[in-house]
Structure formats: C-alpha cells, structure tokens
Amino acid sequence: MYKIFMLIAIPVLIIGWVAYWLWMRKITEEEKKQPKKESQRLTKTKSEVSEWAQKMKDFKKPEIKKPPNQYEQKDQN
C-alpha cells in the first residue's frame, strides 16, 4: 500500500513543482514587460511610514520619576 502511494505521490509532487515553477516564470516575465508605476495608495503609504519614522526619531522618552523610598520616608518623620 505504501509503495503504491509513493509511486503515485512522488510523480504528482514533481509535476506540481514543475507547473508552479513555469507559472512563476511566466508571471515574472509579464511583470518585467509592464512599465514601472506606483499607485497613489502605495505613494500615500510610503509617505505615512516616512512621517511615522520621523516622529519616532524625534520622540523623547519621558522621564520616569521614582517614588520616594519607603524607608527614607520613615526616617524623616
């Protein structure tokens, strides 16, 4: 039973990978033929990311005020 399964599965798997490779090659060739252009949405997203990155660069971490030590408070009273 296992041998029969493998005799069927391996060729099907190989055929599938070859078909996938040919399909991806076809898509790549079609993409090369198309002119390069950016959509407005992509341009907007890039500008938003760039603005966000600038905000992160300019961000200053707030100072954390440590609460007074409990032991020091008792000594002062």
C-alpha positions in Angstrom: 0.0 0.0 0.0 2.8 2.4 0.9 4.7 1.7 -2.3 1.6 2.3 -4.4 1.1 5.6 -2.6 4.7 6.7 -3.1 4.6 5.7 -6.8 1.6 8.0 -7.3 2.6 10.8 -4.8 6.2 11.4 -5.9 5.4 12.0 -9.7 2.4 14.2 -8.8 4.6 16.2 -6.5 7.2 16.6 -9.1 4.7 17.6 -11.7 3.2 20.1 -9.3 6.6 21.8 -8.6 7.4 22.0 -12.3 4.0 23.6 -13.0 4.5 26.0 -10.2 8.0 27.0 -11.5 6.7 27.5 -15.0 3.8 29.6 -13.7 6.1 31.8 -11.6 8.4 32.2 -14.5 5.5 33.4 -16.7 4.4 35.9 -14.1 7.9 37.2 -13.7 8.3 37.8 -17.4 4.9 39.6 -17.5 6.0 41.9 -14.7 9.2 42.8 -16.5 7.2 43.8 -19.6 4.9 46.2 -17.6 6.0 49.8 -17.0 7.1 50.7 -13.6 4.4 52.8 -11.9 3.4 53.4 -8.3 -0.2 53.6 -7.3 -1.4 56.6 -5.3 -2.2 54.3 -2.4 1.4 53.0 -2.3 2.8 56.5 -2.5 0.5 57.6 0.3 1.5 54.6 2.5 5.2 55.3 1.9 4.8 59.0 2.9 2.8 57.9 6.0 5.5 55.5 7.0 8.2 58.1 6.4 6.3 60.6 8.6 5.9 58.0 11.3 9.6 57.1 11.2 10.5 60.8 11.6 8.1 61.1 14.6 9.8 58.1 16.2 13.2 59.6 15.5 12.2 62.9 17.2 10.5 61.1 20.1 11.9 61.8 23.5 11.4 59.3 26.2 9.6 60.8 29.2 11.5 60.9 32.5 10.3 58.4 35.0 10.0 59.8 38.5 10.9 57.2 41.1 8.6 57.1 44.0 10.3 58.0 47.3 11.8 55.1 49.1 9.5 54.0 52.0 12.4 53.6 54.4 13.6 57.1 53.8 10.1 58.5 54.5 10.0 56.7 57.9 13.4 58.1 58.8 12.4 61.7 58.0 9.3 61.5 60.2 
